């Protein structure tokens, strides 16, 4: 599968989940290290005219999940990916479209993650996701751990 095919499959997977489809999320970019998702503010606005907190968390969670899913696929593995835990900091109101970017935490390593997943059938990895403001500062930030579990042969 090419990278373009993988990104299209990721968008299709997001669209297959009704709550996520309603968010109008699209892949805004992927460079192998960071996955960016875009969601229009109009679909996520709260009573204050800013982005709804639940939408911010959901978009960051999906960006980090998508990044781990892409990295598992690039490692030639077939696994289910789950968020294990997360911590959110709301730093400033987001008054523009949501642009979430997920990346690997500095103390995590993709090679160690893939090797552990291959050897043990499960692995965890730390990620950071952020929603930036138009000026480049951070509106919301999430620290999270994700777990991948290898699928057994014949498992869908």
Helices and strands as residue ranges (DSSP letters): H 3-15, H 18-21, E 26-30, E 34-39, G 41-43, H 53-74, E 79-90, E 98-104, H 110-120, E 122-132, E 138-150
